[in-house]
């Protein structure tokens, strides 16, 4: 039996949304891993790219594991520890985390939640 196979690397963007108990996410296939081509859905406050192998064998679609993740891009306003102490003094959890975690950054996201940003992640600044 002859098999007809088409195998390629497919690119995806994963969006992060706030949820009551933990963050939720969704993803969609894209043509290129370019920030300027990403359309951020309403409610999402971060995104990252990843790849997976996509194989179509005799009409059946097979997806490989997610791999080659990019860093996150967060949408919001980044605040320094001193700014948070002055503007948001009741957010002791945020203050304590920043005080004990050297190199941590905090942003107030467009979803009105707080997120801790990794040193290699980016922040797309918008007023929140």
N, C-alpha and C positions, 0 to 999 in steps of 0.2 A: 504494500500500500504506500503510495507516494504522499508525503506530507508537505504542505505548503506553510512555511513559517516566515513571519516578519518580526524581528526582534530589534528593539530600540530602547534608548534611555528616555524616559518621560520626566518632565519637570513639573513640580507642584508648588503651590504656595499654601501654607497652613495658617489659618487665622485663629487668634485666641480671643475668647469672649468671657466676660465675667459670668459666674454661675453662683447659685446660693451656697453650695457646699464646696465646690472646687471649680477651677477654671475649666471651661469647655473649649473645644476646638472643632474646626471644620477645615476641609481642604478642597482645592480644585486644581485640575490640570491646567498648565499654562504653556505657552510656546517658548518663552525665554525667562531666565532668572534675572530680571531687571526691576529694581525698585520703582522706576518711573512708569512701568507698565502695570503695576499692581493697583487694582481697584478695591479699596478697603470697604467691606460691607458694613452697614450700620451696626453699631454695637461692638465691633471688634476693636481691641486696643493694642494688639501686637500681631506680628506675622513673621514667618521665616520660610525659607525655601528648603526643599528636599528633592531628591531624585528617587526613582525606582525603575527597575527594568520592566518593560512592557513587551510581552510576547503574544502574538496572535498566531495560533497554530490551528489550521483547519477551521477557522472561524471562532475558535475558543480563545477568550482573552485571559491571559495569566499575568498576575502582577507580582513582582519581586518585593523584597523587604524594603522599607524606607531606609535611605542612606544619604550620605553627603549633605547633612543638615548645615544650613547657614546659621549665623548668629541671629538673634531676634532683632527686630526693629520695633520699638515701642512708640506709640503715639500719645503725647501728653506733654507735661511740663516737669522738667527736672528741678528738684530743690536740694539745696545744701542742708547739712545738719542744722546750721544756725538759722536758716530760713524756716525750716520746719519747726524748730523750737519757738520761733517768734510768731509764725503765722498759724501753726497747728499744734499748740501746746498740749492739747488733750490726747494727741496720738502718741501715747507713751510707747506702744509697741514699735512704731516706726522709729522713734527716737532711740530706744534701747538697741534695736537691731543695728542702726547706723553707728552707734557709739562703740559697739563691740565687734563690728565687722569692717575691718580696714579695707578700703577700696570699694565698699558697697555704695551704690547710688540708689536713690528713690525717686520715682516719678509719680505724679498724680495723673492718671490716664484720662483719656477722653471719655471713658466709661465711668468716671467719678470713683475709681478704685485706686488703691496704691499698689505699685509693683516695685520689686527690687530688681535692678538692672545689673547684669553681668558686665565685667570690665570691657569685654569685646562687643557687647550689644550696642546698638545705636538708638538714639532718641530723635524722633521727628517732632520738633517743637511746635506745639500749638497751645494757645491759652486755654487753661482749664479752670 
